[in-house]
């Protein structure tokens, strides 16, 4: 092989991207018939592990098509779960089985269309049948893969509120929301007790009025 052909071959081999004939000439010089050399190289490499390919007006070496399967490697692509995804997963884990509407009621916002799909693609969430109510909505639950990934033997091993707080996993917003929920529950209980007290007083007043009426009779 003459020096000119070797120079073109080396230029293409070292290139980071496909090259035009003009770009190749900038390295090897204008005195070479680069077009003819490329045709010869293409023929030389047609039965090799790599081949010389022309794409438009650019040239590059690439793996032979019949050998591409030998170089294919599968790797796990790590994706960070969004905050909405984590919240949805937590609700399912602590309240399963739950429907989309129940998840939205707990979160206070609508569940994005792809959130549950992502959780099911990871293998952490599965459909668990349908709720026997009007409309029969689909309900969701966690999987064995979820337990394995988070190092749990069962859902009973899920951390409680105090455990999450001690681990620093509850930020100020979470704790503020928790406090609001506790206050709302206390207010609801107080209102319920007040209503029951009024009912007892009303019933007692009815008894007194009935007794007085009988005495008058």
MARBA-3410 file (N, C-alpha, C, O; in Angstrom, 1 decimal):
217
0.9,-1.2,0.0,0.0,0.0,0.0,0.9,1.2,0.0,1.8,1.4,0.8 ~ 0.6,2.2,-0.9,1.4,3.3,-1.0,1.2,4.3,0.1,0.1,4.2,0.8 ~ 2.0,5.3,0.3,1.9,6.2,1.4,0.7,7.1,1.3,0.1,7.4,2.4 ~ 0.2,7.4,0.1,-1.0,8.2,0.0,-2.2,7.5,0.5,-3.0,8.1,1.2 ~ -2.4,6.2,0.1,-3.6,5.4,0.6,-3.5,5.3,2.1,-4.5,5.4,2.8
-2.3,5.0,2.7,-2.1,4.9,4.1,-2.5,6.2,4.8,-3.1,6.2,5.9 ~ -2.2,7.3,4.2,-2.4,8.6,4.8,-3.9,8.8,4.9,-4.4,9.3,5.9 ~ -4.6,8.5,3.8,-6.1,8.7,3.8,-6.7,7.8,4.9,-7.6,8.2,5.6 ~ -6.3,6.5,4.9,-6.8,5.6,5.9,-6.6,6.0,7.3,-7.5,6.0,8.1 ~ -5.4,6.5,7.6,-5.1,7.0,9.0,-5.9,8.2,9.3,-6.4,8.3,10.4
-6.1,9.1,8.3,-6.9,10.3,8.6,-8.4,9.9,8.9,-8.9,10.5,9.9 ~ -9.0,9.0,8.2,-10.3,8.6,8.5,-10.4,7.9,9.8,-11.4,8.0,10.5 ~ -9.5,7.0,10.1,-9.5,6.2,11.3,-9.4,7.1,12.5,-10.0,6.8,13.5 ~ -8.7,8.2,12.5,-8.5,9.1,13.6,-9.6,10.1,13.7,-9.7,10.8,14.7 ~ -10.4,10.3,12.7,-11.4,11.3,12.7,-12.5,11.1,13.7,-12.9,9.9,14.0
-13.0,12.1,14.3,-14.1,12.0,15.3,-15.4,12.0,14.7,-16.4,11.6,15.3 ~ -15.5,12.4,13.4,-16.8,12.4,12.7,-16.5,12.2,11.2,-15.4,12.3,10.8 ~ -17.6,11.8,10.5,-17.4,11.6,9.0,-16.8,12.8,8.4,-17.0,14.0,8.8 ~ -16.0,12.6,7.3,-15.2,13.7,6.7,-15.6,13.8,5.2,-15.8,12.8,4.6 ~ -15.5,15.0,4.7,-15.7,15.2,3.3,-14.3,15.1,2.6,-13.3,15.0,3.3
-14.4,15.0,1.3,-13.1,14.9,0.5,-12.3,16.1,0.8,-11.0,16.0,0.9 ~ -12.9,17.3,0.8,-12.1,18.5,1.0,-11.4,18.5,2.4,-10.3,18.9,2.5 ~ -12.1,17.9,3.4,-11.5,17.9,4.7,-10.4,16.9,4.8,-9.4,17.1,5.5 ~ -10.5,15.8,4.0,-9.4,14.8,4.0,-8.2,15.4,3.3,-7.1,15.2,3.7 ~ -8.4,16.2,2.2,-7.3,16.8,1.5,-6.6,17.8,2.3,-5.4,18.0,2.2
-7.3,18.4,3.3,-6.6,19.4,4.2,-5.6,18.7,5.0,-4.6,19.3,5.5 ~ -5.7,17.4,5.2,-4.7,16.6,6.0,-3.6,16.0,5.1,-2.4,16.0,5.4 ~ -4.0,15.4,3.9,-3.1,14.6,3.1,-2.5,15.4,1.9,-1.6,14.9,1.3 ~ -3.1,16.5,1.6,-2.6,17.3,0.5,-3.4,17.3,-0.7,-4.1,16.3,-0.9 ~ -3.3,18.3,-1.6,-4.1,18.3,-2.8,-3.6,17.5,-3.9,-4.3,17.2,-4.9
-2.3,17.0,-3.8,-1.7,16.3,-4.9,-2.3,14.8,-5.0,-2.1,14.2,-6.0 ~ -2.9,14.3,-4.0,-3.5,13.0,-4.0,-4.9,13.0,-4.6,-5.6,13.9,-4.5 ~ -5.2,11.9,-5.3,-6.5,11.7,-5.9,-7.3,11.0,-4.8,-7.5,9.8,-4.8 ~ -7.8,11.8,-3.9,-8.5,11.3,-2.7,-9.8,10.5,-3.1,-10.1,9.4,-2.5 ~ -10.5,10.9,-4.1,-11.7,10.2,-4.5,-11.4,8.8,-5.0,-12.1,7.8,-4.6
-10.3,8.6,-5.7,-9.9,7.3,-6.2,-9.4,6.4,-5.1,-9.7,5.2,-5.0 ~ -8.7,7.0,-4.1,-8.1,6.3,-3.0,-9.3,5.8,-2.1,-9.2,4.7,-1.6 ~ -10.3,6.6,-1.9,-11.5,6.2,-1.1,-12.2,5.0,-1.8,-12.6,4.1,-1.1 ~ -12.3,5.0,-3.1,-12.9,3.9,-3.8,-12.1,2.6,-3.6,-12.7,1.5,-3.4 ~ -10.8,2.7,-3.6,-9.9,1.6,-3.4,-10.0,1.1,-2.0,-10.1,-0.1,-1.7
-10.0,2.0,-1.0,-10.1,1.6,0.4,-11.5,0.9,0.6,-11.6,-0.1,1.4 ~ -12.5,1.4,0.0,-13.9,0.8,0.2,-13.9,-0.6,-0.3,-14.5,-1.5,0.3 ~ -13.2,-0.9,-1.4,-13.1,-2.2,-1.9,-12.2,-3.1,-1.0,-12.5,-4.3,-0.8 ~ -11.1,-2.5,-0.5,-10.2,-3.3,0.4,-10.9,-3.7,1.7,-10.6,-4.8,2.1 ~ -11.8,-2.9,2.2,-12.4,-3.2,3.5,-13.7,-3.9,3.4,-14.4,-4.1,4.4
-14.2,-4.2,2.2,-15.6,-4.7,2.1,-15.8,-6.0,2.8,-17.0,-6.3,3.1 ~ -14.8,-6.8,3.0,-15.0,-8.1,3.7,-14.3,-8.1,5.0,-14.0,-9.2,5.6 ~ -13.9,-6.9,5.6,-13.2,-6.9,6.9,-14.2,-6.6,8.0,-15.4,-6.5,7.8 ~ -13.7,-6.6,9.2,-14.5,-6.3,10.4,-15.1,-4.9,10.4,-16.1,-4.7,11.0 ~ -14.4,-4.0,9.8,-14.8,-2.6,9.6,-14.9,-2.3,8.2,-14.2,-2.9,7.4
-15.8,-1.4,7.8,-16.0,-1.1,6.4,-16.0,0.4,6.2,-16.3,1.1,7.2 ~ -15.6,0.9,5.0,-15.6,2.3,4.7,-17.0,2.6,4.1,-17.4,2.0,3.1 ~ -17.6,3.6,4.7,-19.0,3.9,4.3,-19.1,5.4,3.9,-18.4,6.2,4.5 ~ -19.9,5.6,2.8,-20.1,6.9,2.4,-21.6,7.3,2.8,-22.5,6.6,2.5 ~ -21.7,8.4,3.4,-23.1,8.9,3.8,-23.2,10.4,3.3,-22.6,11.3,3.9
-23.9,10.5,2.2,-24.0,11.8,1.5,-22.6,12.1,0.9,-22.1,11.4,0.0 ~ -22.0,13.2,1.3,-20.7,13.6,0.8,-19.6,13.4,1.8,-18.5,13.9,1.7 ~ -19.9,12.6,2.9,-18.9,12.3,3.9,-18.6,10.8,4.0,-19.4,9.9,3.7 ~ -17.4,10.5,4.5,-16.9,9.2,4.6,-16.4,8.8,6.0,-16.0,9.7,6.7 ~ -16.7,7.6,6.4,-16.2,7.1,7.7,-16.1,5.6,7.8,-16.8,4.9,7.0
-15.3,5.1,8.8,-15.3,3.7,9.0,-16.3,3.4,10.1,-16.6,4.1,11.0 ~ -16.9,2.2,9.9,-17.9,1.7,10.9,-17.8,0.2,10.9,-17.3,-0.5,10.0 ~ -18.4,-0.4,12.0,-18.4,-1.8,12.1,-19.3,-2.5,11.0,-20.3,-1.9,10.6 ~ -18.8,-3.6,10.5,-19.6,-4.3,9.5,-21.0,-4.7,10.1,-21.1,-5.1,11.2 ~ -22.0,-4.5,9.2,-23.4,-4.7,9.7,-23.6,-6.1,10.3,-24.3,-6.3,11.3
-23.0,-7.1,9.7,-23.2,-8.5,10.1,-22.5,-8.8,11.4,-22.7,-9.9,12.0 ~ -21.7,-7.9,11.9,-21.0,-8.1,13.2,-21.4,-7.2,14.3,-20.9,-7.3,15.4 ~ -22.4,-6.4,14.0,-22.8,-5.4,15.0,-23.4,-6.0,16.3,-23.3,-5.5,17.4 ~ -24.0,-7.2,16.1,-24.6,-7.9,17.3,-23.5,-8.3,18.3,-23.8,-8.4,19.5 ~ -22.3,-8.5,17.9,-21.2,-8.9,18.8,-20.8,-7.7,19.7,-20.3,-8.0,20.8
-21.0,-6.5,19.3,-20.6,-5.4,20.1,-21.7,-4.7,20.9,-21.5,-3.7,21.6 ~ -22.9,-5.3,20.7,-24.0,-4.7,21.4,-24.0,-5.1,22.9,-23.9,-6.3,23.2 ~ -24.1,-4.1,23.8,-24.1,-4.4,25.2,-25.3,-3.7,25.8,-25.5,-2.5,25.6 ~ -26.0,-4.4,26.6,-27.1,-3.8,27.3,-26.7,-3.4,28.7,-25.9,-4.0,29.4 ~ -27.1,-2.2,29.1,-26.8,-1.7,30.4,-28.0,-1.0,31.0,-28.9,-0.5,30.3
-28.1,-1.1,32.3,-29.2,-0.5,33.0,-29.1,1.0,33.0,-28.0,1.6,33.3 ~ -30.1,1.7,32.6,-30.1,3.2,32.6,-30.8,3.7,33.9,-32.0,3.4,34.1 ~ -30.1,4.3,34.7,-30.6,4.8,36.0,-31.4,6.1,35.7,-30.9,7.0,35.1 ~ -32.6,6.1,36.2,-33.4,7.3,36.1,-33.9,7.8,37.5,-34.4,7.0,38.3 ~ -33.8,9.0,37.8,-34.2,9.5,39.1,-35.7,9.7,39.1,-36.3,10.3,38.2
-36.3,9.1,40.1,-37.7,9.2,40.2,-38.1,10.6,40.7,-37.5,11.2,41.6 ~ -39.1,11.2,40.0,-39.5,12.6,40.4,-40.2,12.6,41.7,-40.5,11.6,42.3 ~ -40.3,13.8,42.3,-41.0,14.0,43.6,-42.4,13.5,43.5,-42.9,12.8,44.5 ~ -43.1,13.8,42.4,-44.5,13.3,42.3,-44.5,11.8,42.3,-45.4,11.1,42.9 ~ -43.5,11.1,41.6,-43.4,9.7,41.6,-43.2,9.1,43.0,-43.8,8.1,43.3
-42.3,9.7,43.7,-42.0,9.3,45.1,-43.2,9.4,46.0,-43.5,8.5,46.8 ~ -43.9,10.5,45.9,-45.1,10.7,46.7,-46.2,9.7,46.3,-46.8,9.1,47.2 ~ -46.3,9.4,45.1,-47.3,8.4,44.6,-47.0,7.1,45.1,-47.8,6.3,45.6 ~ -45.7,6.7,45.0,-45.2,5.4,45.4,-45.4,5.3,46.9,-45.8,4.2,47.4 ~ -45.1,6.3,47.7,-45.3,6.3,49.2,-46.8,6.1,49.5,-47.1,5.3,50.4
-47.7,6.8,48.8,-49.1,6.6,49.1,-49.6,5.2,48.8,-50.3,4.6,49.6 ~ -49.1,4.6,47.7,-49.5,3.3,47.4,-49.0,2.3,48.4,-49.7,1.4,48.9 ~ -47.7,2.5,48.8,-47.1,1.6,49.8,-47.8,1.6,51.1,-48.0,0.6,51.8 ~ -48.2,2.8,51.6,-48.8,3.0,52.9,-50.3,2.7,52.9,-50.8,2.5,54.0 ~ -50.9,2.8,51.8,-52.4,2.8,51.8,-53.0,1.7,50.8,-54.2,1.6,50.7
-52.1,0.9,50.3,-52.6,-0.1,49.2,-53.6,-1.0,49.8,-53.7,-1.3,51.0 ~ -54.5,-1.5,48.8,-54.6,-1.1,47.4,-55.4,0.2,47.3,-56.4,0.4,48.1 ~ -55.0,1.1,46.4,-55.6,2.4,46.3,-55.9,2.7,44.8,-55.1,2.2,43.9 ~ -56.9,3.5,44.5,-57.2,3.9,43.1,-56.5,5.2,42.8,-56.0,5.9,43.7 ~ -56.5,5.6,41.6,-56.0,6.9,41.2,-56.7,8.0,41.9,-56.1,8.9,42.4
-58.0,7.9,42.0,-58.8,9.0,42.7,-58.4,9.1,44.1,-58.3,10.2,44.7 ~ -58.2,7.9,44.8,-57.8,8.0,46.2,-56.4,8.6,46.3,-56.1,9.3,47.3 ~ -55.5,8.2,45.4,-54.1,8.8,45.5,-54.2,10.3,45.3,-53.5,11.1,46.0 ~ -55.0,10.8,44.4,-55.2,12.2,44.2,-55.8,12.9,45.4,-55.5,14.0,45.7 ~ -56.7,12.2,46.0,-57.4,12.8,47.2,-56.4,13.0,48.3,-56.4,14.0,49.1
-55.5,12.0,48.5,-54.4,12.1,49.5,-53.4,13.1,49.2,-53.0,13.9,50.1 ~ -52.9,13.2,48.0,-51.9,14.1,47.6,-52.5,15.6,47.4,-51.7,16.5,47.6 ~ -53.7,15.6,47.1,-54.3,17.0,46.9,-54.1,17.5,45.5,-54.6,18.7,45.3 ~ -53.5,16.8,44.7,-53.3,17.2,43.3,-53.5,16.0,42.4,-53.5,14.9,42.8 ~ -53.7,16.3,41.1,-54.0,15.3,40.1,-52.7,14.5,39.8,-51.6,15.1,39.7
-52.8,13.2,39.6,-51.7,12.4,39.3,-51.4,12.5,37.8,-52.3,12.3,37.0 ~ -50.2,12.8,37.4,-49.8,13.0,36.0,-50.0,11.6,35.3,-49.9,10.6,35.9 ~ -50.3,11.7,34.0,-50.7,10.5,33.3,-49.6,9.5,33.3,-49.9,8.3,33.4 ~ -48.3,9.9,33.2,-47.2,8.9,33.1,-46.7,8.5,34.4,-45.8,7.6,34.5 ~ -47.1,9.1,35.6,-46.5,8.7,36.8,-46.7,7.3,37.2,-45.7,6.6,37.5
-47.9,6.8,37.1,-48.2,5.4,37.4,-47.5,4.5,36.4,-47.1,3.4,36.8 ~ -47.4,4.9,35.2,-46.8,4.1,34.1,-45.3,3.9,34.5,-44.8,2.8,34.3 ~ -44.6,4.9,34.9,-43.2,4.8,35.3,-43.0,3.9,36.4,-42.1,3.1,36.4 ~ -43.9,4.0,37.4,-43.8,3.1,38.6,-44.0,1.6,38.2,-43.4,0.7,38.8 ~ -44.9,1.4,37.3,-45.2,0.0,36.8,-44.0,-0.5,35.9,-43.7,-1.7,36.0
-43.4,0.4,35.2,-42.2,0.0,34.3,-41.0,-0.4,35.2,-40.3,-1.3,34.8 ~ -40.9,0.3,36.4,-39.8,-0.1,37.3,-40.1,-1.4,38.0,-39.1,-2.0,38.5 ~ -41.3,-1.9,37.9,-41.7,-3.1,38.6,-42.0,-3.0,40.0,-42.1,-4.0,40.7 ~ -42.2,-1.7,40.5,-42.5,-1.5,41.9,-44.0,-1.5,42.2,-44.4,-1.7,43.3 ~ -44.8,-1.2,41.2,-46.2,-1.1,41.4,-46.9,-2.0,40.3,-46.5,-2.1,39.2
-48.1,-2.5,40.7,-48.8,-3.4,39.9,-50.3,-3.1,40.0,-50.7,-2.7,41.1 ~ -51.1,-3.4,39.0,-52.6,-3.3,39.1,-53.0,-4.5,40.0,-52.5,-5.6,39.9 ~ -53.9,-4.2,40.9,-54.4,-5.2,41.9,-55.9,-5.4,41.9,-56.5,-5.7,42.9 ~ -56.4,-5.3,40.7,-57.9,-5.6,40.5,-58.6,-4.3,40.4,-58.1,-3.2,40.1 ~ -59.9,-4.4,40.7,-60.8,-3.2,40.7,-61.6,-3.1,41.9,-62.0,-4.0,42.5
-61.9,-1.8,42.3,-62.7,-1.5,43.5,-64.1,-1.8,43.2,-64.6,-1.3,42.1 ~ -64.8,-2.5,44.0,-66.2,-2.9,43.8,-67.1,-1.7,44.2,-67.9,-1.8,45.1 ~ -67.0,-0.6,43.5,-67.8,0.5,43.6,-68.3,1.0,42.3,-67.7,0.5,41.3 ~ -69.2,1.9,42.2,-69.6,2.4,40.8,-68.4,2.8,40.0,-67.6,3.6,40.5 ~ -68.4,2.4,38.8,-67.3,2.7,37.9,-66.1,1.7,38.0,-65.3,1.6,37.1
-66.1,0.9,39.1,-65.1,-0.1,39.3,-63.7,0.4,38.9,-63.1,-0.2,37.9 ~ -63.1,1.4,39.6,-61.8,1.9,39.2,-60.7,0.9,39.5,-60.8,0.1,40.4 ~ -59.7,1.0,38.7,-58.5,0.1,38.9,-57.8,0.5,40.2,-57.6,1.7,40.4 ~ -57.3,-0.5,40.9,-56.5,-0.2,42.1,-55.1,-0.7,42.0,-54.9,-1.6,41.2 ~ -54.2,-0.1,42.8,-52.8,-0.4,42.6,-52.2,-0.8,44.0,-52.6,-0.4,45.0
-51.1,-1.6,43.9,-50.4,-2.1,45.0,-48.9,-2.3,44.7,-48.6,-2.2,43.5 ~ -48.1,-2.4,45.7,-46.7,-2.6,45.5,-46.4,-4.1,45.1,-47.3,-4.9,45.3 ~ -45.2,-4.3,44.7,-44.8,-5.6,44.3,-43.6,-6.2,45.2,-43.1,-5.5,46.0 ~ -43.3,-7.4,44.9,-42.1,-8.0,45.6,-40.8,-7.3,45.2,-39.9,-7.2,46.1 ~ -40.8,-6.9,44.0,-39.6,-6.1,43.5,-39.4,-4.8,44.3,-38.3,-4.4,44.6
-40.5,-4.2,44.7,-40.5,-3.0,45.5,-39.8,-3.3,46.9,-39.0,-2.6,47.4 ~ -40.3,-4.4,47.5,-39.8,-4.8,48.8,-38.3,-5.1,48.7,-37.5,-4.7,49.6 ~ -37.9,-5.9,47.6,-36.5,-6.2,47.5,-35.6,-5.0,47.3,-34.6,-4.9,47.9 ~ -36.1,-4.1,46.4,-35.3,-2.9,46.1,-35.0,-2.1,47.4,-33.9,-1.5,47.5 ~ -36.0,-2.0,48.2,-35.9,-1.1,49.4,-35.5,-1.9,50.7,-35.5,-1.4,51.8
-35.1,-3.2,50.5,-34.6,-4.0,51.6,-35.7,-4.3,52.6,-35.4,-4.3,53.8 ~ -36.9,-4.5,52.2,-38.0,-4.8,53.2,-38.4,-6.2,53.0,-38.5,-6.8,52.0 ~ -38.8,-6.8,54.2,-39.3,-8.2,54.1,-40.8,-8.2,53.9,-41.3,-9.1,53.2 ~ -41.5,-7.1,54.4,-42.9,-7.0,54.2,-43.2,-5.5,54.4,-42.4,-4.7,54.8 ~ -44.5,-5.2,54.1,-44.9,-3.8,54.3,-44.9,-3.4,55.7,-44.9,-2.2,56.0
-44.9,-4.3,56.6,-44.8,-4.0,58.0,-43.5,-3.3,58.4,-43.4,-2.7,59.4 ~ -42.5,-3.5,57.5,-41.2,-2.9,57.8,-41.0,-1.5,57.3,-40.0,-0.9,57.4 ~ -42.1,-1.0,56.7,-42.1,0.4,56.2,-41.8,1.3,57.4,-42.4,1.1,58.5 ~ -41.0,2.4,57.3,-40.7,3.2,58.4,-42.0,4.1,58.8,-42.8,4.4,57.9 ~ -42.1,4.4,60.0,-43.2,5.3,60.5,-42.8,6.7,60.4,-41.7,7.0,60.0
-43.7,7.6,60.8,-43.4,9.0,60.7,-42.2,9.4,61.6,-41.4,10.2,61.1 ~ -42.1,8.9,62.8,-41.0,9.2,63.7,-39.7,8.7,63.1,-38.7,9.4,63.2 ~ -39.7,7.6,62.4,-38.5,7.0,61.8,-38.1,8.0,60.6,-36.9,8.2,60.5 ~ -39.0,8.4,59.9,-38.7,9.3,58.7,-38.2,10.6,59.2,-37.2,11.2,58.6 ~ -38.7,11.1,60.3,-38.3,12.4,60.8,-36.9,12.3,61.4,-36.0,13.1,61.2
-36.6,11.2,62.1,-35.3,10.9,62.7,-34.2,10.8,61.6,-33.1,11.2,61.8 ~ -34.6,10.2,60.5,-33.7,10.0,59.4,-33.5,11.3,58.5,-32.7,11.3,57.6 ~ -34.2,12.4,58.8,-34.1,13.6,58.1,-34.8,13.5,56.7,-34.5,14.3,55.8 ~ -35.8,12.6,56.6,-36.5,12.5,55.3,-37.7,13.3,55.2,-38.4,13.3,54.2 ~ -38.1,14.0,56.3,-39.2,14.9,56.3,-38.7,16.3,56.3,-38.1,16.8,57.2
-38.9,17.0,55.2,-38.5,18.4,55.1,-39.5,19.3,55.8,-40.6,18.8,56.2 ~ -39.2,20.6,56.0,-40.1,21.5,56.8,-41.5,21.5,56.1,-42.5,21.7,56.9 ~ -41.6,21.4,54.8,-42.9,21.5,54.2,-43.7,20.3,54.5,-44.9,20.4,54.9 ~ -43.0,19.1,54.5,-43.7,17.9,54.9,-44.2,17.9,56.3,-45.4,17.5,56.6 ~ -43.4,18.4,57.2,-43.8,18.5,58.6,-44.9,19.5,58.8,-45.8,19.3,59.7
-44.9,20.6,58.1,-45.9,21.6,58.2,-47.2,21.0,57.7,-48.3,21.3,58.3 ~ -47.2,20.3,56.6,-48.4,19.6,56.1,-48.9,18.6,57.1,-50.1,18.5,57.3 ~ -48.0,17.9,57.7,-48.4,16.9,58.8,-49.1,17.6,59.9,-50.1,17.1,60.4 ~ -48.5,18.8,60.3,-49.2,19.5,61.4,-50.5,20.0,61.1,-51.5,19.9,61.9 ~ -50.7,20.5,59.8,-52.0,20.9,59.4,-53.0,19.8,59.4,-54.2,20.0,59.8
-52.6,18.6,59.0,-53.5,17.4,59.0,-53.9,17.1,60.4,-55.0,16.8,60.6 ~ -52.9,17.1,61.3,-53.3,16.8,62.7,-54.2,17.8,63.3,-55.2,17.5,64.0 ~ -54.0,19.1,63.0,-54.9,20.1,63.4,-56.3,20.0,62.8,-57.3,20.2,63.5 ~ -56.4,19.6,61.6,-57.7,19.4,60.9,-58.4,18.2,61.5,-59.6,18.3,61.8 ~ -57.7,17.1,61.9,-58.3,16.0,62.5,-58.8,16.4,63.9,-59.9,16.0,64.3
-58.0,17.1,64.7,-58.4,17.6,66.0,-59.7,18.4,65.9,-60.6,18.3,66.7 ~ -59.7,19.3,64.9,-60.9,20.2,64.8,-62.1,19.4,64.4,-63.2,19.7,64.9 ~ -61.9,18.4,63.5,-63.1,17.6,63.1,-63.6,16.8,64.4,-64.8,16.6,64.5 ~ -62.7,16.3,65.2,-63.1,15.5,66.4,-63.8,16.4,67.4,-64.8,16.1,67.9 ~ -63.3,17.7,67.5,-64.0,18.6,68.4,-65.4,19.0,67.9,-66.3,19.1,68.7
-65.5,19.2,66.6,-66.8,19.5,66.0,-67.8,18.3,66.2,-68.9,18.5,66.5 ~ -67.3,17.1,66.1,-68.1,15.9,66.2,-68.6,15.8,67.7,-69.8,15.5,67.9 ~ -67.7,16.1,68.6,-68.1,16.0,70.0,-69.1,17.1,70.4,-70.0,16.9,71.1 ~ -68.9,18.3,69.7,-69.8,19.4,70.0,-71.2,19.0,69.4,-72.2,19.3,70.1 ~ -71.2,18.4,68.3,-72.5,18.0,67.7,-73.2,17.0,68.5,-74.4,17.1,68.8
-72.5,16.0,69.1,-73.0,15.0,69.9,-73.6,15.6,71.2,-74.6,15.2,71.7 ~ -72.8,16.6,71.7,-73.3,17.2,73.0,-74.6,18.0,72.7,-75.5,18.0,73.6 ~ -74.7,18.7,71.6,-75.9,19.4,71.3,-77.1,18.4,71.1,-78.2,18.7,71.5 ~ -76.8,17.3,70.5,-77.9,16.3,70.4,-78.4,15.8,71.7,-79.6,15.6,71.9 ~ -77.4,15.5,72.7,-77.8,15.1,74.0,-78.6,16.1,74.7,-79.6,15.8,75.4
-78.2,17.4,74.6,-78.9,18.5,75.3,-80.3,18.6,74.7,-81.3,18.8,75.4 ~ -80.4,18.5,73.4,-81.7,18.6,72.7,-82.6,17.5,73.1,-83.8,17.7,73.4 ~ -82.1,16.2,73.3,-82.9,15.1,73.7,-83.3,15.3,75.1,-84.4,14.9,75.5 ~ -82.4,15.8,76.0,-82.8,16.1,77.4,-83.9,17.1,77.5,-84.8,16.9,78.3 ~ -83.8,18.2,76.7,-84.9,19.2,76.7,-86.2,18.6,76.3,-87.2,19.0,76.8
-86.2,17.7,75.3,-87.4,17.1,74.8,-88.0,16.3,76.0,-89.3,16.3,76.1 ~ -87.2,15.6,76.8,-87.7,14.9,77.9,-88.4,15.7,78.9,-89.4,15.3,79.5 ~ -87.7,16.9,79.2,-88.3,17.8,80.2,-89.6,18.3,79.7,-90.6,18.4,80.5 ~ -89.7,18.7,78.5,-90.9,19.3,78.0,-92.0,18.3,78.0,-93.2,18.6,78.3 ~ -91.7,17.0,77.6,-92.7,15.9,77.7,-93.2,15.7,79.1,-94.4,15.4,79.3
-92.3,15.7,80.1,-92.7,15.5,81.5,-93.6,16.6,81.9,-94.6,16.3,82.6 ~ -93.3,17.8,81.6,-94.1,19.0,82.0,-95.5,18.9,81.4,-96.5,19.2,82.0 ~ -95.5,18.4,80.2,-96.8,18.3,79.5,-97.7,17.3,80.1,-98.9,17.5,80.3 ~ -97.1,16.2,80.5,-97.8,15.1,81.2,-98.4,15.6,82.6,-99.5,15.3,83.0 ~ -97.5,16.4,83.3,-98.0,16.9,84.6,-99.2,17.9,84.4,-100.2,17.8,85.2
-99.1,18.7,83.4,-100.2,19.6,83.1,-101.5,18.9,82.8,-102.6,19.2,83.2 ~ -101.3,17.8,82.0,-102.5,16.9,81.7,-103.1,16.3,82.9,-104.1,15.6,82.8
END
